[in-house]
């Protein structure tokens, strides 16, 4: 069993690991990804504004604390959207 593990480990080390290269003629895809990222971040900003406005309105009624979770989710979305490229790169290299 140990010999098989060593053989598999040696085979994994011997595999080539080329850098990702964008194929010619696919520049439009990167433009679309940029637009989608911009739109997603704009939606997150609007969501934060709405959650803040609802928090301000409902704080007068004593219900303002409910929206802290919504703000946290919107901020989490901003982090994931902003770091999407880096996250995929990290996961692909692992």
N, C-alpha and C positions, 0 to 999 in steps of 0.2 A: 504494500500500500504506500509506503514511503517513497519507493522508487517511482511509482506512477505520479505522485504529487510532484516530485522533482522534475519529471519529464514534462508535465503540464506547465510548471513554472518556467522552465527553460523555453518551451514553445511560446509562451505568452511574452517573454522578453524578446524573442526573436521576431515577433510580428512587427511590421512597419507601422509607424504612426505618422502619416503625412499631415501637414497643416491643411486646414480647409481653405479651398480656393473657390471664389465665385466663378461659376461658368460664364462664358461670354454671352452677351445678349440678355442677361437677367438683371440689368440695372434697374428696370422698372419695379421689380419686386422689392428692392431696398427702399425705393421711394414710397411704395404702398405701405411697407412696414413703418416707415417714419410717420406717414399720415395717421396710421392706426394708433401709434404710440402717442402722437400729439392729441388725437381725439380722445383717447382713453384718459390721458392726464387732464384734459379739459373737463371731462365728465366727473373726475374725482374732485376737481376744484369746485365745480358747481355743487357736488354732493356735500363738500365741507361747508360751503356757504349756506346751503339749505339746512344742514344739521345745526350750524351755529345760530341761524335765525330762529329755528324751532326751539332751540335751547333758550334763547333770550326771551322769546314770547312765553314759553311755558314756565320759565323761572318765576314769573309773576304769579303763576297759579300754584307754585310749589312742586312742579313736575319736571324741572330742568335736568335732573340727574340721569334720566332715561336715555338721553342722547349721547352720553359719553361713549357708549359702545359703538354707536353709529360713526362717531368721529374717529374712534380707533380703527374701525374697519376701513374707513375711507383712507386714513393715513397708511394702513397696511397695504391697501391697493396701490397707493402712490409708490410705496417702496418696491413692491413686486414689479410694477410696470416700469419704473425707472431702471431697475436692476435686471430686467428680463434677459438682455443680451449677455451680461456678465454671469447670471445664474446658469444659463444654458451652456456657456463656455466652460464654466466650472464643472458642471455635471458631465460634460462630454470628455473632459480631461481625466476624470476620476476613473 
